[in-house]
Amino acid sequence: MEVADYKRERSTLIIAVLTLVTVGLSLIVSTGQVLSQQEDAGMQHLILASRSVLQAVDSSLRRSMTIDEAGDATFGSGAAEFFRELEQSGEVLFVGLIDKHGGRVLTSRASGESGTILFPPDALRTLAQSGEWHGRVGFGVESAYVYGKRILPGNTGSMSIPRAETGEPLPAFLVVGLDMAKHQAIYRKFRQNALFQAAYILGAAVLIWALAMGLIKRREMAGKARQLERFQVKLLDNLPDGLVTVGMNGTIMAANPAANGILQARGDGLAGKILTDLPDEMRRCLAAPDSETAGWRQESVRGAHLEILSVKMPESGDAEEPSRLVILRDRTQIRTLEKSLSDAEKLAAVGTLAAGVAHEIRNPLSALRGFAQYFAKKFKEKQPEEVYAQTMVREADRLNRVITDLLYLARPRRVSPRLVPLRRLISEVEDLVRFDLDERKISLVVSLGPEEVWADEDTLKQALLNLVLNSLDALRESNSPVRQVDVASGMAKDGVWVFVRDTAGGMTKEQAEQAFEPFYTTKKKGTGLGLALVHKTMRDHGGKAIIDSLQGQGTTVGLFFPEVDTTEDVQRTVDETERDA
């Protein structure tokens, strides 16, 4: 499916919007920093101003203040005049003194009389420890910035003022309170202007963002519409079913490539042609049905089996005869597959019948073998009766093996592949045939490349055992001077090969081609099921088995195991292999 390329425009707009938002946020942050700096500057101004006023008041009071024997501080007329000047200045809210009588207001702009100063809990303690303190305090309903300083250091006797943690009385302290109303008014106005500016910038950024998002959405909708249009065109052009639009006058208005291929139209295709100019087979396929309710109908065109459906396409506001949409489906391959499936079902029925017959044979065979064993014991050391009885047992066992192989061949089996260590598996097979190897003086040589293979261990072991036994039988009937069976493995691009070679007389080309067919054998006592079982095992694994043999040069059977991760992958490969077969 083709995707519209409008991501670049959207990315550009998003970057622009993010830039505006970043600028707005930066301005907000910078405004906050300016407000903080402005507040800090105001506080520094209050500290410097209160300290200056305190020093002036301290200097004036030292010239006019006297301390009596009781430790009380009194002020002369010069101090009173100085206090009136401070009241008229408008900057100083009050001047206070902390002595043995506690905190007293010496002068106040608000009332001109003494009042109470509301110090924070830790202010007096800080004054006692460091001799200096400044900060905000309450003075009636107003707020003042106070700067306090010790003016009478040393022992003051029994002054009734707060004491420090050591228990010693605090000395006298002079405090000056500056009016914060003007400072707060200026700060509030500055803050309002800054917040208004930030809100304006943020509102503008939000508005621009909303407009940009609306534009992006409209562009996306337009892009999706273009994408949908292109997708529909691609979809119609790549549909496996043919679509033909026939107008009211029999003119073919549109036809997709599949319709041209199904009807095998030559030249420029079907579009623009008239039904009456087409061959009879095509005209019959595209003609209107006899009944409006007619469904799918079957037609044949040049050997192809087609299913055809004709549907009316009414157009709003058009009183004339509407056009028709003709859908064409090529069912030729499906017909072929249906025939193959029918043949497979017949073969499956034959296999089921063979399995049933095998079961019916095995039941009486077990009884016959039991009686044969009984007679072998009864006629022991009596000839020829003992030989006859033992022959009956051996032949019953051989027939039972044939029935077992036949059942395995007819019964479907789902393999469970895992990583199988080849060296250990081959060693187990070698142990099973060790007596035959020693008796016939045959050597088994193992030469492995990959040490592991992805396979079902039980079926792989049975396959290798069948191949090794076939090689032993071939070497027993051969006069080759080299009597050897080789088992090797090799890595392929997408799997692992396992090879079993012998140095016997080999096979003809015709024998190699028929070797995997059930019941085909060149042995005098063979059943013809060993290699058939090997071939079935490899098909179950999704792999393959091949035979490379020349007369006089021995035979090599190769088993290919593909690399897979799950049983589902194996089963899917098996299904594909069976379908190809």
C-alpha positions as CSV (number, residue, x, y, z in Angstrom):
1,M,0.0,0.0,0.0
2,E,1.3,3.4,-0.9
3,V,1.5,5.9,1.9
4,A,1.1,9.7,1.4
5,D,4.3,11.6,2.1
6,Y,3.1,14.5,4.2
7,K,5.1,13.8,7.3
8,R,7.7,16.4,6.4
9,E,5.1,19.3,6.5
10,R,3.7,18.0,9.7
11,S,7.1,17.8,11.3
12,T,7.9,21.4,10.2
13,L,4.7,22.7,11.7
14,I,5.2,20.8,14.9
15,I,8.7,22.2,15.2
16,A,7.4,25.7,14.7
17,V,4.7,25.2,17.3
18,L,7.2,23.7,19.8
19,T,9.5,26.7,19.2
20,L,6.7,29.2,20.0
21,V,5.7,27.2,23.1
22,T,9.4,27.1,24.2
23,V,9.7,30.9,23.7
24,G,6.5,31.4,25.8
25,L,7.7,29.1,28.5
26,S,11.1,30.8,28.5
27,L,9.4,34.2,28.8
28,I,7.4,32.9,31.7
29,V,10.4,31.6,33.4
30,S,12.4,34.8,32.8
31,T,9.4,36.8,34.1
32,G,9.4,34.8,37.3
33,Q,13.1,35.3,37.7
34,V,12.7,39.1,37.2
35,L,10.0,39.1,39.8
36,S,12.2,37.3,42.2
37,Q,15.1,39.6,41.5
38,Q,12.8,42.7,41.9
39,E,11.6,41.4,45.3
40,D,15.1,40.7,46.4
41,A,16.2,44.2,45.3
42,G,13.3,45.7,47.3
43,M,14.2,43.8,50.3
44,Q,17.8,44.9,50.0
45,H,16.6,48.5,49.7
46,L,14.5,48.1,52.9
47,I,17.5,46.6,54.7
48,L,19.8,49.4,53.8
49,A,17.2,52.1,54.5
50,S,16.2,50.6,57.9
51,R,19.9,50.2,58.8
52,S,20.5,53.9,57.9
53,V,17.5,55.1,59.8
54,L,18.5,53.0,62.8
55,Q,22.0,54.4,62.8
56,A,20.6,58.0,62.7
57,V,18.2,57.3,65.5
58,D,20.9,55.6,67.5
59,S,23.2,58.5,67.1
60,S,20.5,61.0,68.1
61,L,19.3,59.0,71.1
62,R,22.8,58.5,72.4
63,R,23.1,62.3,72.7
64,S,19.8,62.8,74.4
65,M,19.2,59.6,76.3
66,T,20.0,59.1,80.0
67,I,19.8,56.1,82.2
68,D,18.7,56.4,85.8
69,E,19.8,54.3,88.8
70,A,16.9,51.9,88.2
71,G,18.2,51.2,84.8
72,D,15.3,53.1,83.0
73,A,16.1,54.9,79.8
74,T,14.8,58.5,79.4
75,F,15.0,60.9,76.4
76,G,15.4,64.6,76.2
77,S,13.6,67.2,74.1
78,G,16.0,66.8,71.2
79,A,14.9,63.2,70.8
80,A,11.2,64.2,70.7
81,E,11.9,66.7,68.0
82,F,13.8,64.1,66.0
83,F,10.9,61.7,66.4
84,R,8.5,64.3,65.0
85,E,10.7,64.7,61.9
86,L,10.7,61.0,61.4
87,E,6.9,60.9,61.5
88,Q,6.7,63.6,58.9
89,S,9.0,61.8,56.5
90,G,6.4,59.2,55.8
91,E,9.0,56.4,55.4
92,V,9.4,55.4,59.1
93,L,6.3,53.6,60.5
94,F,7.6,53.5,64.1
95,V,10.6,53.6,66.3
96,G,10.7,51.2,69.3
97,L,12.8,50.2,72.3
98,I,13.1,46.9,74.0
99,D,14.3,47.3,77.6
100,K,13.3,45.9,81.0
101,H,9.8,47.0,80.4
102,G,9.6,44.9,77.2
103,G,8.9,46.3,73.7
104,R,7.8,49.9,73.6
105,V,6.9,52.2,70.6
106,L,8.7,55.5,71.1
107,T,7.0,57.1,68.1
108,S,4.5,56.0,65.5
109,R,3.3,57.6,62.3
110,A,-0.1,56.0,62.6
111,S,-1.1,57.2,66.0
112,G,1.8,59.1,67.5
113,E,1.5,57.1,70.7
114,S,3.1,54.0,72.0
115,G,1.8,50.6,70.9
116,T,2.8,46.9,70.8
117,I,5.2,45.5,68.3
118,L,4.4,41.9,67.2
119,F,7.8,40.2,66.9
120,P,8.1,36.7,65.5
121,P,8.9,34.0,68.1
122,D,12.6,33.7,67.3
123,A,13.3,37.4,66.7
124,L,14.2,38.3,70.3
125,R,16.3,35.1,70.7
126,T,18.3,36.1,67.6
127,L,18.6,39.7,69.0
128,A,20.0,38.3,72.2
129,Q,22.5,36.0,70.5
130,S,23.8,38.1,67.6
131,G,22.8,41.6,68.8
132,E,21.1,42.4,65.4
133,W,18.0,41.2,63.6
134,H,15.9,42.4,60.6
135,G,12.7,41.1,59.0
136,R,9.0,41.6,58.6
137,V,6.7,42.2,61.7
138,G,3.2,43.1,62.3
139,F,2.3,46.6,63.6
140,G,-1.4,46.8,64.2
141,V,-3.1,46.2,60.8
142,E,0.0,47.3,58.9
143,S,3.2,45.4,57.9
144,A,6.6,46.9,58.7
145,Y,10.1,45.9,57.9
146,V,12.0,46.1,61.2
147,Y,15.7,46.5,61.8
148,G,16.8,46.0,65.4
149,K,20.2,46.5,67.1
150,R,21.6,46.4,70.6
151,I,22.3,49.9,72.0
152,L,23.0,49.2,75.7
153,P,25.6,46.3,75.8
154,G,26.6,44.7,79.1
155,N,24.8,43.8,82.3
156,T,21.5,45.8,82.6
157,G,20.4,44.4,86.0
158,S,16.9,43.1,86.6
159,M,15.3,44.4,83.4
160,S,11.9,42.8,82.8
161,I,12.6,41.7,79.2
162,P,12.9,38.3,77.6
163,R,15.9,36.3,78.6
164,A,18.3,34.2,76.6
165,E,18.8,30.5,76.9
166,T,21.7,31.1,79.5
167,G,19.3,32.9,81.8
168,E,21.0,36.3,81.6
169,P,18.8,39.3,81.0
170,L,18.9,40.8,77.5
171,P,20.2,44.4,77.1
172,A,18.2,47.2,75.5
173,F,17.6,47.1,71.8
174,L,16.5,49.8,69.4
175,V,14.2,48.9,66.6
176,V,13.1,50.9,63.5
177,G,10.1,49.9,61.4
178,L,9.8,51.1,57.8
179,D,6.5,51.2,56.0
180,M,6.3,48.4,53.3
181,A,3.1,49.7,51.7
182,K,4.8,51.6,48.9
183,H,7.3,48.8,48.3
184,Q,4.4,46.3,48.2
185,A,2.3,48.5,45.9
186,I,5.2,48.9,43.4
187,Y,6.0,45.2,43.6
188,R,2.3,44.3,43.0
189,K,2.1,46.6,40.0
190,F,5.3,45.2,38.6
191,R,4.0,41.7,39.1
192,Q,0.7,42.4,37.5
193,N,2.4,43.8,34.4
194,A,4.8,40.9,34.2
195,L,2.0,38.3,34.6
196,F,-0.1,40.1,32.1
197,Q,2.8,40.1,29.6
198,A,3.4,36.4,30.3
199,A,-0.3,35.5,30.0
200,Y,-0.5,37.5,26.7
201,I,2.5,35.6,25.3
202,L,1.2,32.3,26.5
203,G,-2.3,33.0,25.1
204,A,-0.7,34.0,21.7
205,A,1.3,30.8,21.8
206,V,-1.7,28.7,22.6
207,L,-3.7,30.4,19.8
208,I,-1.0,29.8,17.3
209,W,-0.7,26.2,18.5
210,A,-4.4,25.7,18.1
211,L,-4.3,27.2,14.6
212,A,-1.3,25.1,13.7
213,M,-3.0,21.9,15.0
214,G,-6.1,22.7,13.0
215,L,-4.0,23.2,9.9
216,I,-2.1,20.0,10.6
217,K,-5.4,18.1,11.0
218,R,-6.7,19.5,7.7
219,R,-3.5,18.6,5.9
220,E,-3.7,15.1,7.5
221,M,-7.3,14.7,6.3
222,A,-6.3,15.8,2.9
223,G,-3.4,13.5,2.9
224,K,-5.5,10.6,4.1
225,A,-8.0,11.3,1.3
226,R,-5.2,11.2,-1.3
227,Q,-3.8,8.1,0.4
228,L,-7.2,6.4,0.3
229,E,-7.7,7.3,-3.3
230,R,-4.3,5.9,-4.3
231,F,-5.0,2.9,-2.1
232,Q,-8.2,2.2,-3.9
233,V,-6.6,2.5,-7.3
234,K,-3.8,0.2,-6.2
235,L,-6.3,-2.2,-4.6
236,L,-8.4,-2.4,-7.8
237,D,-5.3,-2.8,-9.9
238,N,-3.9,-5.6,-7.8
239,L,-7.1,-7.5,-7.0
240,P,-7.0,-11.1,-8.1
241,D,-10.6,-10.8,-9.1
242,G,-11.6,-9.0,-12.2
243,L,-13.8,-5.9,-12.0
244,V,-15.5,-4.5,-15.0
245,T,-17.9,-1.5,-15.1
246,V,-20.4,-1.7,-18.0
247,G,-22.4,1.4,-18.9
248,M,-26.1,1.7,-19.9
249,N,-25.4,1.5,-23.6
250,G,-23.1,-1.6,-23.3
251,T,-19.9,0.4,-23.3
252,I,-17.2,-0.9,-20.9
253,M,-16.3,2.1,-18.8
254,A,-13.5,0.6,-16.7
255,A,-11.7,-2.7,-16.2
256,N,-8.8,-3.6,-13.9
257,P,-5.8,-5.6,-15.0
258,A,-7.1,-8.8,-13.5
259,A,-10.2,-8.6,-15.7
260,N,-8.1,-8.1,-18.8
261,G,-6.0,-11.1,-17.8
262,I,-8.9,-13.4,-16.9
263,L,-10.8,-12.6,-20.1
264,Q,-7.4,-12.7,-22.0
265,A,-8.2,-9.3,-23.6
266,R,-5.7,-8.3,-26.3
267,G,-4.4,-4.9,-27.3
268,D,-5.4,-2.0,-25.0
269,G,-7.7,-4.0,-22.8
270,L,-11.4,-3.9,-22.3
271,A,-11.9,-0.3,-21.3
272,G,-13.7,1.7,-24.0
273,K,-14.9,-1.2,-26.0
274,I,-18.6,-2.1,-26.7
275,L,-20.0,-5.5,-25.7
276,T,-21.3,-6.2,-29.2
277,D,-17.7,-6.0,-30.6
278,L,-16.3,-8.6,-28.2
279,P,-16.1,-12.4,-28.9
280,D,-19.1,-14.5,-27.9
281,E,-17.4,-15.9,-24.8
282,M,-16.5,-12.5,-23.4
283,R,-19.9,-11.0,-24.3
284,R,-21.6,-13.8,-22.5
285,C,-19.6,-13.2,-19.4
286,L,-20.2,-9.5,-19.3
287,A,-23.9,-9.6,-20.4
288,A,-26.6,-8.6,-17.9
289,P,-28.2,-11.6,-16.1
290,D,-31.7,-12.8,-16.9
291,S,-32.9,-12.2,-13.3
292,E,-32.1,-9.3,-11.0
293,T,-31.7,-11.7,-8.1
294,A,-29.3,-14.0,-9.9
295,G,-26.2,-14.8,-7.9
296,W,-22.9,-16.3,-9.0
297,R,-22.9,-18.1,-12.3
298,Q,-20.4,-20.4,-14.0
299,E,-18.8,-19.7,-17.3
300,S,-15.8,-21.0,-19.3
301,V,-13.6,-18.8,-21.4
302,R,-10.8,-20.3,-23.4
303,G,-10.3,-23.2,-21.0
304,A,-10.6,-21.1,-17.8
305,H,-13.4,-21.8,-15.3
306,L,-14.9,-18.5,-14.2
307,E,-17.4,-17.4,-11.5
308,I,-19.3,-14.3,-12.4
309,L,-21.5,-11.9,-10.4
310,S,-23.3,-8.9,-11.9
311,V,-24.4,-6.1,-9.6
312,K,-26.3,-2.9,-10.4
313,M,-24.7,0.4,-9.4
314,P,-27.4,3.1,-9.1
315,E,-26.4,6.7,-9.3
316,S,-28.3,9.4,-7.3
317,G,-30.1,12.0,-9.3
318,D,-29.8,9.9,-12.5
319,A,-33.1,8.7,-14.0
320,E,-31.5,6.8,-16.8
321,E,-30.5,3.1,-16.6
322,P,-27.6,2.7,-14.1
323,S,-24.3,1.0,-14.9
324,R,-23.4,-2.5,-13.8
325,L,-20.4,-3.9,-11.9
326,V,-19.3,-7.3,-13.1
327,I,-17.0,-9.4,-10.8
328,L,-15.0,-12.1,-12.4
329,R,-13.2,-14.9,-10.4
330,D,-10.9,-17.4,-12.0
331,R,-11.5,-20.8,-10.3
332,T,-9.2,-22.8,-12.6
333,Q,-6.5,-23.5,-10.0
334,I,-9.2,-24.2,-7.3
335,R,-10.8,-26.7,-9.6
336,T,-7.4,-28.4,-10.0
337,L,-6.8,-28.4,-6.3
338,E,-10.2,-29.8,-5.6
339,K,-9.4,-32.6,-8.0
340,S,-6.1,-33.2,-6.2
341,L,-7.9,-33.2,-2.9
342,S,-10.4,-35.7,-4.1
343,D,-7.5,-38.0,-5.2
344,A,-5.8,-37.5,-1.8
345,E,-9.0,-38.4,0.0
346,K,-9.2,-41.6,-2.0
347,L,-5.6,-42.4,-1.2
348,A,-6.4,-41.7,2.5
349,A,-9.3,-44.0,2.3
350,V,-7.1,-46.7,0.9
351,G,-4.6,-46.1,3.7
352,T,-7.4,-46.3,6.3
353,L,-8.5,-49.6,4.8
354,A,-4.9,-50.9,4.8
355,A,-4.6,-49.9,8.5
356,G,-7.8,-51.7,9.4
357,V,-6.7,-54.8,7.5
358,A,-3.3,-54.6,9.3
359,H,-5.0,-54.6,12.7
360,E,-7.2,-57.5,11.7
361,I,-4.1,-59.5,10.6
362,R,-2.1,-58.6,13.8
363,N,-4.8,-60.0,16.1
364,P,-4.7,-63.6,14.8
365,L,-1.0,-63.3,14.2
366,S,-0.4,-62.8,17.9
367,A,-2.3,-66.0,18.5
368,L,-0.3,-67.9,15.9
369,R,3.0,-66.7,17.3
370,G,2.0,-67.8,20.8
371,F,1.2,-71.3,19.6
372,A,4.4,-71.4,17.6
373,Q,6.4,-70.6,20.7
374,Y,4.5,-73.3,22.6
375,F,5.3,-75.9,19.9
376,A,9.0,-74.7,19.9
377,K,9.2,-75.5,23.6
378,K,7.2,-78.7,23.3
379,F,9.3,-80.1,20.4
380,K,12.6,-78.9,21.8
381,E,15.5,-81.1,20.7
382,K,13.1,-83.0,18.3
383,Q,13.9,-82.6,14.7
384,P,12.6,-81.4,12.3
385,E,9.6,-80.2,14.5
386,E,11.7,-77.7,16.5
387,V,13.1,-76.1,13.4
388,Y,9.6,-75.8,11.9
389,A,8.3,-74.2,15.1
390,Q,11.2,-71.7,15.3
391,T,10.7,-70.8,11.7
392,M,7.1,-70.1,12.4
393,V,8.1,-67.7,15.3
394,R,10.7,-65.8,13.1
395,E,8.3,-65.4,10.2
396,A,5.5,-64.2,12.6
397,D,7.9,-61.6,14.0
398,R,8.9,-60.5,10.5
399,L,5.2,-60.2,9.5
400,N,4.6,-58.2,12.7
401,R,7.3,-55.8,11.7
402,V,5.8,-55.4,8.3
403,I,2.4,-54.6,9.8
404,T,4.1,-52.1,12.2
405,D,5.8,-50.3,9.4
406,L,2.5,-50.3,7.4
407,L,0.6,-48.8,10.3
408,Y,3.3,-46.1,10.8
409,L,3.3,-45.3,7.0
410,A,-0.5,-45.0,7.0
411,R,-0.9,-43.0,10.3
412,P,-0.1,-39.3,10.2
413,R,2.3,-38.1,12.9
414,R,3.2,-34.7,14.2
415,V,6.9,-34.4,14.9
416,S,8.4,-32.6,17.9
417,P,11.7,-31.3,16.8
418,R,14.5,-30.3,19.1
419,L,18.3,-30.1,19.0
420,V,19.5,-33.7,18.9
421,P,23.2,-34.5,19.5
422,L,24.2,-36.6,16.5
423,R,27.2,-38.3,18.0
424,R,25.2,-39.8,20.9
425,L,22.3,-40.9,18.6
426,I,24.7,-42.6,16.1
427,S,26.4,-44.3,19.0
428,E,23.1,-45.7,20.1
429,V,22.4,-47.0,16.5
430,E,25.9,-48.5,16.4
431,D,25.1,-50.4,19.7
432,L,22.0,-51.8,18.1
433,V,23.8,-53.2,15.0
434,R,27.1,-54.1,16.8
435,F,26.5,-57.8,16.4
436,D,25.9,-57.5,12.6
437,L,29.0,-55.3,12.2
438,D,31.3,-57.7,14.0
439,E,29.8,-60.8,12.3
440,R,30.1,-59.3,8.8
441,K,33.4,-57.5,9.5
442,I,32.1,-54.1,8.6
443,S,33.4,-50.9,10.1
444,L,31.1,-47.9,10.9
445,V,33.0,-44.6,10.4
446,V,31.5,-41.4,11.9
447,S,32.6,-38.0,10.5
448,L,30.5,-35.1,11.8
449,G,30.6,-31.5,10.8
450,P,27.6,-30.0,12.8
451,E,27.3,-32.0,16.1
452,E,23.6,-31.2,16.4
453,V,20.5,-31.2,14.2
454,W,17.0,-29.9,14.7
455,A,14.8,-33.0,14.5
456,D,12.5,-35.4,16.3
457,E,14.9,-37.8,18.0
458,D,12.8,-40.9,17.8
459,T,12.0,-40.7,14.1
460,L,15.6,-39.6,13.3
461,K,17.0,-42.6,15.1
462,Q,14.6,-45.0,13.3
463,A,15.5,-43.4,9.9
464,L,19.3,-43.8,10.6
465,L,18.8,-47.4,11.8
466,N,16.9,-48.3,8.6
467,L,19.6,-46.7,6.4
468,V,22.4,-48.5,8.3
469,L,20.6,-51.8,8.1
470,N,20.1,-51.3,4.3
471,S,23.8,-50.6,4.0
472,L,24.7,-53.8,6.0
473,D,22.3,-55.9,3.8
474,A,23.9,-54.4,0.6
475,L,27.5,-55.1,1.8
476,R,26.6,-58.7,2.8
477,E,25.6,-59.3,-0.9
478,S,28.5,-57.4,-2.3
479,N,32.1,-58.5,-3.0
480,S,33.6,-55.1,-2.4
481,P,37.0,-55.3,-0.8
482,V,36.3,-52.2,1.3
483,R,33.5,-53.0,3.7
484,Q,32.6,-49.8,5.4
485,V,29.5,-47.6,6.3
486,D,30.1,-43.9,6.7
487,V,27.8,-41.6,8.7
488,A,28.5,-37.9,8.2
489,S,26.9,-34.5,8.6
490,G,27.4,-31.2,6.8
491,M,26.2,-27.6,7.2
492,A,24.0,-26.1,4.4
493,K,22.8,-22.6,3.9
494,D,19.4,-23.1,5.7
495,G,19.8,-26.5,7.4
496,V,21.9,-29.6,8.1
497,W,22.6,-32.6,5.9
498,V,23.0,-36.1,7.4
499,F,24.6,-38.7,5.0
500,V,24.8,-42.5,5.2
501,R,27.2,-44.0,2.7
502,D,28.2,-47.6,1.9
503,T,30.8,-49.2,-0.4
504,A,28.5,-51.9,-1.8
505,G,27.5,-52.4,-5.4
506,G,25.2,-49.5,-5.7
507,M,21.8,-49.1,-7.6
508,T,20.7,-48.5,-11.1
509,K,19.1,-45.2,-12.0
510,E,15.6,-46.8,-12.2
511,Q,16.1,-48.5,-8.8
512,A,17.1,-45.2,-7.2
513,E,14.0,-43.4,-8.6
514,Q,11.7,-46.0,-7.2
515,A,13.5,-46.7,-3.9
516,F,11.2,-44.4,-1.8
517,E,8.0,-46.0,-3.1
518,P,6.2,-48.2,-0.6
519,F,6.6,-52.0,-1.1
520,Y,9.4,-51.5,-3.7
521,T,12.4,-53.7,-2.9
522,T,15.2,-55.6,-4.6
523,K,15.9,-57.8,-1.5
524,K,14.7,-61.4,-1.4
525,K,13.2,-61.0,2.0
526,G,12.6,-57.2,2.0
527,T,9.3,-55.5,2.7
528,G,9.9,-52.3,0.7
529,L,8.8,-50.1,3.6
530,G,12.2,-49.1,5.1
531,L,13.1,-46.3,2.7
532,A,9.4,-45.3,2.4
533,L,9.4,-44.7,6.1
534,V,12.6,-42.7,5.8
535,H,11.0,-40.6,3.1
536,K,7.9,-40.0,5.2
537,T,10.0,-39.0,8.2
538,M,11.8,-36.3,6.1
539,R,8.5,-35.0,4.8
540,D,7.2,-34.8,8.3
541,H,10.3,-32.6,9.2
542,G,9.7,-30.4,6.2
543,G,13.0,-31.6,4.7
544,K,13.9,-34.0,2.0
545,A,15.7,-37.3,1.2
546,I,17.8,-37.9,-1.8
547,I,19.7,-41.0,-3.2
548,D,23.0,-40.7,-5.0
549,S,24.1,-44.1,-6.3
550,L,26.1,-45.6,-9.2
551,Q,26.6,-49.3,-9.8
552,G,30.0,-50.4,-8.5
553,Q,30.5,-47.2,-6.5
554,G,28.2,-47.6,-3.5
555,T,25.1,-45.6,-2.4
556,T,24.7,-42.4,-0.5
557,V,21.4,-41.4,1.1
558,G,21.2,-37.7,2.2
559,L,18.7,-36.4,4.7
560,F,18.2,-32.6,4.8
561,F,16.8,-31.1,8.1
562,P,15.9,-27.4,7.8
563,E,16.5,-25.0,10.6
564,V,13.3,-24.2,12.4
565,D,12.3,-22.6,15.7
566,T,8.8,-24.0,16.5
567,T,6.7,-27.0,15.7
568,E,4.3,-24.8,13.9
569,D,7.0,-23.9,11.4
570,V,7.7,-27.6,10.9
571,Q,4.1,-28.4,10.4
572,R,3.7,-25.5,7.9
573,T,6.7,-26.7,6.0
574,V,5.3,-30.3,6.0
575,D,2.0,-29.1,4.6
576,E,3.8,-27.2,1.8
577,T,6.0,-30.2,1.0
578,E,2.9,-32.5,0.9
579,R,1.2,-30.0,-1.4
580,D,4.2,-29.8,-3.7
581,A,4.3,-33.6,-3.8
